Amino acid sequence: MSMKTLYERLGGYDAVSAVANDLLPRLRNDPQLGRFWAHRAEDSIQREKQLLIEYLCACAGGPVYYRGRDMALAHRGMRINESDWNVFLGHAAATLAK
């Protein structure tokens, strides 16, 4: 019996993509977190979504190569605080519950 990867158990690329499609609008529309996407072009936001999908797929053991920066570098200088993180976790939990 072979063990399925987390990626497979989550439902693969389509399921991870559905999470990103639900989560990012929640974050962008949040009064506290929306500042991180203010003044960004839509194509930049779409690239970020694709990188998020690739990151989650790769971390879950999927056959996807993540081309982005590591998380510390990607978020450096953004002044993300504990309150921002907690709000993010609430949105992430709501997305996963959906």
C-alpha positions as CSV (number, residue, x, y, z in Angstrom):
1,M,0.0,0.0,0.0
2,S,1.5,3.3,-1.0
3,M,1.1,6.5,1.1
4,K,-0.5,9.4,-0.7
5,T,1.3,12.7,-0.4
6,L,-0.4,15.6,1.4
7,Y,-0.8,17.2,-2.0
8,E,-2.8,14.2,-3.2
9,R,-4.8,14.0,0.0
10,L,-5.7,17.7,-0.3
11,G,-7.1,17.1,-3.8
12,G,-4.2,18.2,-6.0
13,Y,-3.6,21.3,-8.0
14,D,-7.3,22.2,-8.5
15,A,-8.0,22.1,-4.7
16,V,-5.0,24.2,-3.9
17,S,-5.9,26.6,-6.6
18,A,-9.4,26.9,-5.2
19,V,-8.0,27.8,-1.8
20,A,-5.9,30.6,-3.3
21,N,-8.9,31.8,-5.3
22,D,-10.9,32.1,-2.1
23,L,-8.2,33.3,0.3
24,L,-6.6,36.2,-1.7
25,P,-9.9,38.2,-2.2
26,R,-10.6,37.8,1.5
27,L,-7.2,39.2,2.3
28,R,-7.3,42.0,-0.2
29,N,-10.7,43.1,1.0
30,D,-9.9,43.0,4.7
31,P,-9.7,46.5,6.2
32,Q,-6.5,45.7,8.1
33,L,-4.7,43.6,5.5
34,G,-5.8,45.3,2.3
35,R,-2.9,47.7,2.6
36,F,-0.5,45.0,1.4
37,W,-2.3,44.9,-2.0
38,A,-3.1,48.6,-2.3
39,H,-1.6,50.3,-5.4
40,R,-0.6,47.0,-7.0
41,A,-1.4,46.2,-10.6
42,E,-3.8,43.3,-11.2
43,D,-1.1,41.4,-13.2
44,S,1.2,41.6,-10.1
45,I,-1.6,40.3,-7.9
46,Q,-2.2,37.4,-10.4
47,R,1.5,36.5,-10.4
48,E,1.4,36.5,-6.6
49,K,-1.6,34.2,-6.6
50,Q,0.2,31.8,-9.0
51,L,3.3,31.8,-6.8
52,L,1.1,31.0,-3.8
53,I,-0.4,28.1,-5.6
54,E,3.0,26.8,-6.6
55,Y,4.4,27.3,-3.1
56,L,1.5,25.4,-1.4
57,C,1.7,22.6,-4.0
58,A,5.4,22.2,-3.7
59,C,5.3,22.2,0.1
60,A,2.6,19.6,0.1
61,G,4.7,17.2,-2.0
62,G,3.1,18.0,-5.4
63,P,4.9,17.8,-8.7
64,V,5.1,21.6,-8.9
65,Y,8.2,23.7,-8.9
66,Y,8.1,26.9,-6.8
67,R,10.0,29.7,-8.5
68,G,9.5,32.4,-5.9
69,R,11.6,33.7,-3.1
70,D,11.7,32.2,0.3
71,M,9.1,33.4,2.8
72,A,11.5,35.5,4.9
73,L,12.8,37.4,1.9
74,A,9.4,37.7,0.2
75,H,7.9,39.4,3.3
76,R,10.9,41.4,4.4
77,G,10.2,45.1,5.0
78,M,6.4,44.7,4.9
79,R,6.0,45.4,8.6
80,I,3.7,42.5,9.2
81,N,2.8,42.4,12.9
82,E,1.2,39.9,15.2
83,S,-2.2,41.4,14.7
84,D,-1.9,41.1,10.9
85,W,-0.8,37.5,11.3
86,N,-3.8,36.7,13.5
87,V,-6.2,38.3,11.0
88,F,-4.6,36.3,8.2
89,L,-5.0,33.0,10.2
90,G,-8.7,33.8,10.7
91,H,-9.1,34.2,6.9
92,A,-7.1,31.1,6.2
93,A,-9.2,29.1,8.6
94,A,-12.5,30.4,7.1
95,T,-11.2,29.5,3.6
96,L,-10.3,26.0,4.6
97,A,-13.6,25.5,6.4
98,K,-15.4,26.5,3.2
